[in-house]
Amino acid sequence: MAGTETHTTLPLPVFDKPVKVLIVVAPYYKDIADDLIAGARATLEAAGATHELIEVPGALEVPPAIALAERQANFDGYVALGCIIRGETTHYDTVCNDSSHGLMLLGLQGACLGNGILTVENRQQAVVRADPADQNKGGGAAAAALHLIALSRKWARQTKGVGFKPAGEPIRIAEDHKTA
């Protein structure tokens, strides 16, 4: 039972440079989307990040919108928000699987994103998960994006010591590898 479990929440990362995040929301269930947005905004603001918000028609449009922004805009990360409630047809499965798969592909390609698209059986589950004072899944998605941004910035500064040197840098050859 979820109510008796304990969960670990990592502290928010600290940034030395500004962070700009795009929140992409599908407001099909407006009240639930508003709670997800409130949680995400509060978490981003707590970390000192700025954000922009865009709306798309449904959960299936969230990954393409993030892909467009990743290619054409200048954001450090993304928060995907929306809600899919099971209905009477298999459309639920298609929307859940395809939106999740699209977001995972973007993440594997290097986009720093948090997935806050709820996939629930009924409205009450969605209300509890979206509520910033309860499960705060919007805030959790924002925190996930922030942690990935922090990792990206950490690893962007590191080099593996292989590859080409920029023009103008001297090439150094170890003494035991010089040829006569």
C-alpha positions as CSV (number, residue, x, y, z in Angstrom):
1,M,0.0,0.0,0.0
2,A,1.5,3.3,-1.1
3,G,0.3,5.2,2.0
4,T,2.6,3.2,4.4
5,E,5.8,3.3,2.3
6,T,8.6,5.8,2.8
7,H,10.4,7.4,-0.1
8,T,13.7,9.1,-0.4
9,T,13.7,12.6,-1.9
10,L,17.0,14.0,-3.0
11,P,17.8,17.6,-2.1
12,L,17.5,20.0,-5.0
13,P,20.8,20.6,-6.8
14,V,22.5,24.0,-6.4
15,F,23.5,25.8,-9.6
16,D,26.3,28.3,-10.2
17,K,24.8,29.5,-13.5
18,P,21.2,30.3,-14.4
19,V,18.8,27.5,-15.3
20,K,16.0,27.9,-17.8
21,V,13.3,25.2,-18.1
22,L,10.4,24.7,-20.4
23,I,7.2,23.3,-18.9
24,V,5.1,21.5,-21.5
25,V,1.6,20.7,-20.3
26,A,-1.4,19.0,-21.9
27,P,-4.3,20.6,-20.0
28,Y,-7.0,18.1,-21.0
29,Y,-8.0,17.8,-17.3
30,K,-7.5,21.5,-16.5
31,D,-7.8,21.3,-12.7
32,I,-5.3,18.4,-12.5
33,A,-2.9,20.2,-14.9
34,D,-3.1,23.4,-12.8
35,D,-2.0,21.5,-9.7
36,L,0.8,19.8,-11.6
37,I,2.0,23.2,-12.9
38,A,1.8,24.7,-9.4
39,G,4.0,21.9,-8.0
40,A,6.5,22.2,-10.9
41,R,6.8,26.0,-10.6
42,A,7.3,25.9,-6.9
43,T,10.1,23.3,-7.2
44,L,11.8,25.2,-10.1
45,E,11.6,28.5,-8.1
46,A,13.0,26.8,-5.0
47,A,16.1,25.9,-7.1
48,G,16.4,29.4,-8.5
49,A,15.4,28.3,-12.1
50,T,13.4,30.3,-14.5
51,H,10.8,28.7,-16.7
52,E,8.4,29.2,-19.6
53,L,5.1,27.4,-20.0
54,I,3.5,26.1,-23.1
55,E,0.3,24.2,-23.6
56,V,-0.3,21.4,-26.2
57,P,-3.6,19.6,-27.0
58,G,-2.8,16.3,-25.4
59,A,-0.2,13.9,-24.0
60,L,0.8,12.7,-27.4
61,E,1.9,16.2,-28.4
62,V,4.1,16.7,-25.3
63,P,7.2,14.8,-26.7
64,P,7.1,16.4,-30.1
65,A,6.9,19.9,-28.5
66,I,9.9,19.1,-26.3
67,A,11.8,17.7,-29.4
68,L,11.1,21.0,-31.2
69,A,12.3,23.1,-28.3
70,E,15.4,20.9,-27.9
71,R,16.3,21.5,-31.6
72,Q,15.2,25.1,-32.0
73,A,15.3,26.9,-28.6
74,N,17.7,27.4,-25.7
75,F,16.4,25.5,-22.6
76,D,18.5,23.6,-20.1
77,G,15.7,21.1,-19.4
78,Y,12.0,20.2,-19.7
79,V,9.1,19.2,-17.5
80,A,6.4,17.2,-19.2
81,L,3.0,17.4,-17.5
82,G,-0.4,16.0,-18.2
83,C,-2.9,13.3,-17.1
84,I,-4.2,10.2,-18.8
85,I,-7.2,8.6,-17.1
86,R,-8.2,5.1,-18.1
87,G,-11.4,5.0,-20.2
88,E,-13.4,2.3,-21.8
89,T,-11.2,1.7,-24.8
90,T,-7.5,0.7,-25.5
91,H,-6.8,4.3,-26.5
92,Y,-5.5,4.8,-22.9
93,D,-2.8,2.2,-23.4
94,T,-1.7,3.8,-26.7
95,V,-1.5,7.3,-25.2
96,C,0.3,6.1,-22.1
97,N,2.8,4.0,-23.9
98,D,3.5,6.4,-26.8
99,S,3.9,9.5,-24.7
100,S,6.2,7.7,-22.2
101,H,8.2,6.1,-25.0
102,G,8.6,9.5,-26.8
103,L,9.9,11.1,-23.6
104,M,12.3,8.3,-22.8
105,L,13.8,8.5,-26.3
106,L,14.3,12.2,-25.8
107,G,16.0,11.6,-22.5
108,L,18.3,8.9,-24.0
109,Q,19.2,11.4,-26.7
110,G,20.4,13.9,-24.0
111,A,17.4,16.0,-23.2
112,C,17.2,16.7,-19.5
113,L,13.6,16.1,-18.7
114,G,11.2,15.1,-16.0
115,N,8.1,13.1,-16.8
116,G,5.1,14.3,-14.9
117,I,2.4,12.8,-17.2
118,L,0.1,10.9,-14.8
119,T,-1.2,7.6,-15.9
120,V,-4.1,6.6,-13.6
121,E,-7.1,4.4,-13.3
122,N,-9.5,7.1,-12.1
123,R,-9.9,10.9,-11.3
124,Q,-9.3,10.5,-7.6
125,Q,-5.8,8.9,-8.2
126,A,-5.0,11.9,-10.4
127,V,-6.1,14.4,-7.9
128,V,-4.0,12.9,-5.1
129,R,-0.9,12.6,-7.3
130,A,-1.2,16.1,-8.8
131,D,-1.9,18.0,-5.5
132,P,1.2,20.0,-4.5
133,A,0.3,19.3,-0.8
134,D,0.0,15.6,-1.3
135,Q,2.1,13.5,-3.8
136,N,3.2,16.6,-5.8
137,K,4.1,14.7,-9.0
138,G,4.6,18.0,-10.9
139,G,7.2,19.0,-8.3
140,G,8.8,15.6,-8.6
141,A,9.0,15.9,-12.4
142,A,10.6,19.4,-12.1
143,A,13.1,18.0,-9.5
144,A,14.0,15.1,-11.9
145,A,14.7,17.6,-14.7
146,L,16.9,19.7,-12.4
147,H,18.9,16.7,-11.3
148,L,19.6,15.7,-14.9
149,I,20.6,19.3,-15.7
150,A,23.0,19.2,-12.8
151,L,24.5,16.0,-14.1
152,S,24.8,17.3,-17.6
153,R,26.6,20.4,-16.4
154,K,28.9,18.3,-14.2
155,W,29.9,16.0,-17.0
156,A,30.1,18.7,-19.7
157,R,33.1,20.1,-17.9
158,Q,35.0,16.8,-17.9
159,T,37.0,15.4,-20.7
160,K,38.2,11.8,-21.3
161,G,41.6,13.0,-22.7
162,V,41.0,11.5,-26.1
163,G,40.3,13.1,-29.5
164,F,41.6,16.0,-31.5
165,K,43.2,19.0,-30.0
166,P,41.9,22.5,-31.0
167,A,44.1,24.3,-33.6
168,G,46.9,26.3,-32.0
169,E,47.5,23.9,-29.1
170,P,50.9,22.2,-29.2
171,I,51.0,18.5,-29.6
172,R,53.0,16.8,-26.9
173,I,54.6,13.4,-27.5
174,A,55.9,11.4,-24.6
175,E,59.7,10.8,-24.8
176,D,59.4,7.1,-25.2
177,H,57.2,7.4,-28.2
178,K,59.3,9.8,-30.3
179,T,60.6,8.5,-33.6
180,A,64.0,9.2,-35.0
